[in-house]
Amino acid sequence: MSSSYQALKSARPDLDSAGLPYSSDYGDIYHAAQGSLAQARHVFLAGNGLPRRWAGRERFVVCETGFGLGGNFLALWQAWRADPSRCRRLHVVSLEAHPFTHDGLAAMWRASLAPELRALANELLAQWPEPLPGLHRLEFEAGALTLTLGFGQALVLAPRLEARVDAYFFDGFSPARNPEMWSPHLFRRLARMAAPDATLATWCSAGHVRRAMEDAGFLVERRPGLHGKRHMVAGVRRALRTPGKAHLPQPHQGARTALIIGGGPAGAGMAHALALRGWQASVVDPAPVLAGGVHQGHVAAACVPLIARDDNPRARLARAGNLRTWARWSGLGEAAAPLRCGALQMQRLEGRAGDPREALAALAFPETWVRWMEQEEASERAGLHVSQGGVYFASGMLVRPPELLGALLRTPGIVPVQASVAGLQHTQQGWQAMGQDGQILAEGAILVMAGAAASWPLLQQAGLTEQAAPRLAGLQPTGGAIAAWPSARLGGGPACVLGAEGYVLPALEGRCVLGSTYEEDGAAWDRLARRRAIAEKMPAMLADARLGVSDGTETWWMGDWSGWRAVVPGRLPVFGPVPQLPDAWVATAFGSRGFSWAALAGDVLAAHLEGEPLPLERDLLETIRP
C-alpha cells in the first residue's frame, strides 16, 4: 500500500452518561451540553457575522473542520433559508476524518437532534454518501446550496481543496483529544483559501490555538462563550502588506455562453452542467446528437468503478466519476437515467499480480459499496453460472447512451448545431467555430473541446503547441466494437454487469450487449472478426458460454455497434484549461470510461466558471491537465 493512503474509520454511534452524543475514540462529546443548534447559532453563525455578511451576495463559501453530526451545517441551512436577503448560492465545504454511516447518523439524530432541524436532516440523510475517502458533492435547494464533504484526514485533504472561503467554522474535538485539528499546519493550509474579508469562529479559546490562527494570517479576539460559561474566539483575515501568491478561484466575468465542440458523453456532460447553472451552450457535432449522435445503435454501456491497492489517481477518478454520475444523472427521465444494477468484476485469469481480496482488506472500503464474492455467491447474484468469483460493486450502473445523451442535450439553454468544424478563431467576444466555407457555425465566450481525437488538430490550428500540451499531443484513436446477443440464449441475461477482459450487460429489450474489442486500426476488422474476438472473451465470465462464431451467418446476433475511443498513455483523461489559449478548456481521452467521467468533468468545469468550491481534489486535477 502507498504510504499516502489512509483507510477511513467510521464513527460509532454512542452517548455519554448525560445522553450527549459522544465519541469513544476521542473520549469527547460532539457539541456543548446546551445543544448543537444553540452552539452553532452563538459560536459559528454569530461569530462570523451571519447572516448579515452574505446579504445580497451572488455566492458565499463556508469551510468547516469537523462535520460530526452536521449540526453546524443544518443550522446554517436553516438560517440561510429564513433570510430574505440571503446570497443566491451558498457553498459549504466540510472535512471529516471519521464520518458516520447512514444508519449511524440516523441513530445519533434520533437521540439528539433539535426537532426544528429534522425536516432538513431528512433531506441530508437521503443523500448521505458511503464513507469513502475523497470529496462528495451534495446539492440541495435546486442546486442553490451545495455541501462538499471531504472524508479523510484534514491535514491530507486541506491542501487538496480548491475554494475561495468567506467564513471558517473551526470545530472538532478538544485540542487535548485531537491536536491535529488545531495545528498550525492545518490553519495555514486552510488559510491559503481565505478571501480578503474572510472571518473565522470557534468555541476553542486555548492560547496556543489563538496563536496558531494569528500565525495563519488572522486577527483574533476572545468573546463570551455560549451562555457566558466559557470563551469563544472570532477573527478576521489580516490585511496583507504585500499581495500573496495564493491563487483563489475566480468566477467567469464575461458572458455566460459556451461553445462546445463534440456532442458525445464529454460534450453533453459539459453542456448539461453549465445549463443547470443558467449558461447558454452551443454544442457542435457533425452527427444528430439529440438522437444519440455517433452513439446511435449503442444499446447499452456500463459505468463501473475500480480499485487499486494504492488507491492511485485512476482508481480515485473512477470512484469519483461513478459517484458523480449517479448524483447528477439518476434524476433524469426513466429511459435516460442510469440503472444501478451492480457490477461483478472477475479476477483476471492471468496477467494480474496480487489478489484483489488483499487490496480490499487494505483499502477497508465499506462492504455495502464493494466486496469480494466467491464463485457460488457471485453466480447467485448474477443469476447465471459464472466462471469465477470477483469484486462486486453495488454502485455499478448500466446506461443507454442514445437516450442519456438526448436527455442531457435537451436541457433548456443547450442548442445543438449539426455541422463539421473546420477551424476555430478567438475574438474580443470569445470563440467562434467556422465551417468549411468560412461561415460562423456557433460561438461562445468560452470554448470547450470535447471532440475526442479531433480535439488536438483543431487546438493546434488555433495556436496550441505540442510543448505546451504534451499529453494532448499523445492523443490516439482506438477503435472498439460491441455486439448484441439474444438474452434468451443467456438464460435471460445476467442480473448485474459482468466484467473481466470483456463484459456482458443485463438484458434490455430482449438482448444483452457483449463487448468489447480494442482495435488500433478499426478499418482492418470486419464484423465476423469482431464477433469472434468478443465471443472469445465470454468463457472467462460465463462457465456455460457457447458463443461460437463460424462463418458469420448466424441469425441470432441482434446488432453491432462500433466507434472510436480517444486515449493517451496511462489511460487517464485529459481535462482542464488549455495552455496558450484564453478561456479554452479541453475534455478528451476518456477512453472506455466516457459515461463514467462525463458528469464529474462537467461539474468541475462549471464549478470553475461559477467560482464554486471544486468537487475534485487539486492533485487529481493536476494529474489530468493537458
HELIX and SHEET records of a PDB file:
HELIX    1   1 SER A   36  GLN A   39  1                                   4    
HELIX    2   2 ALA A   40  LEU A   45  3                                   6    
HELIX    3   3 ALA A   46  GLY A   47  1                                   2    
HELIX    4   4 ARG A   52  TRP A   54  5                                   3    
HELIX    5   5 GLY A   71  ALA A   82  1                                  12    
HELIX    6   6 HIS A  102  SER A  112  1                                  11    
HELIX    7   7 PRO A  115  LEU A  117  5                                   3    
HELIX    8   8 ARG A  118  GLN A  127  1                                  10    
HELIX    9   9 GLU A  141  GLY A  143  5                                   3    
HELIX   10  10 ALA A  154  LEU A  157  1                                   4    
HELIX   11  11 ALA A  158  ARG A  160  5                                   3    
HELIX   12  12 PRO A  179  TRP A  182  5                                   4    
HELIX   13  13 PRO A  184  ALA A  191  1                                   8    
HELIX   14  14 GLY A  207  ASP A  215  1                                   9    
HELIX   15  15 LEU A  226  GLY A  228  5                                   3    
HELIX   16  16 PRO A  265  LEU A  276  1                                  12    
HELIX   17  17 VAL A  289  ALA A  291  5                                   3    
HELIX   18  18 GLY A  293  HIS A  295  5                                   3    
HELIX   19  19 PRO A  313  TRP A  329  1                                  17    
HELIX   20  20 PRO A  356  LEU A  363  1                                   8    
HELIX   21  21 GLN A  375  ALA A  382  1                                   8    
HELIX   22  22 PRO A  401  LEU A  409  1                                   9    
HELIX   23  23 ALA A  452  ALA A  454  5                                   3    
HELIX   24  24 SER A  455  GLN A  461  1                                   7    
HELIX   25  25 PRO A  470  ALA A  473  1                                   4    
HELIX   26  26 SER A  487  LEU A  490  5                                   4    
HELIX   27  27 GLY A  522  ALA A  524  5                                   3    
HELIX   28  28 ARG A  527  ALA A  535  1                                   9    
HELIX   29  29 MET A  538  ALA A  540  5                                   3    
HELIX   30  30 GLY A  591  ARG A  593  5                                   3    
HELIX   31  31 GLY A  594  GLU A  610  1                                  17    
HELIX   32  32 ARG A  618  ILE A  624  1                                   7    
SHEET    1   A 2 TYR A  22  SER A  23  0                                        
SHEET    2   A 2 ASP A  28  ILE A  29 -1                                        
SHEET    1   B 8 GLY A 134  PHE A 140  0                                        
SHEET    2   B 8 LEU A 145  PHE A 151 -1                                        
SHEET    3   B 8 ARG A  89  GLU A  96  1                                        
SHEET    4   B 8 ARG A  59  THR A  65  1                                        
SHEET    5   B 8 VAL A 165  PHE A 170  1                                        
SHEET    6   B 8 ALA A 194  THR A 202  1                                        
SHEET    7   B 8 HIS A 231  ARG A 237 -1                                        
SHEET    8   B 8 PHE A 218  PRO A 224 -1                                        
SHEET    1   C 6 ILE A 414  GLN A 418  0                                        
SHEET    2   C 6 GLN A 280  ASP A 285  1                                        
SHEET    3   C 6 THR A 257  ILE A 261  1                                        
SHEET    4   C 6 ILE A 446  MET A 449  1                                        
SHEET    5   C 6 ALA A 584  THR A 588  1                                        
SHEET    6   C 6 VAL A 574  PRO A 577 -1                                        
SHEET    1   D 3 ALA A 301  CYS A 303  0                                        
SHEET    2   D 3 MET A 397  VAL A 399 -1                                        
SHEET    3   D 3 LEU A 339  ARG A 340 -1                                        
SHEET    1   E 8 VAL A 370  MET A 373  0                                        
SHEET    2   E 8 GLY A 390  PHE A 393 -1                                        
SHEET    3   E 8 ALA A 343  MET A 346 -1                                        
SHEET    4   E 8 VAL A 497  GLY A 499  1                                        
SHEET    5   E 8 TYR A 503  VAL A 504 -1                                        
SHEET    6   E 8 ARG A 511  GLY A 515 -1                                        
SHEET    7   E 8 GLN A 476  PRO A 486 -1                                        
SHEET    8   E 8 ASP A 560  VAL A 567 -1                                        
SHEET    1   F 3 GLY A 423  THR A 427  0                                        
SHEET    2   F 3 GLY A 430  MET A 434 -1                                        
SHEET    3   F 3 ILE A 440  GLY A 444 -1                                        
END                                                                             
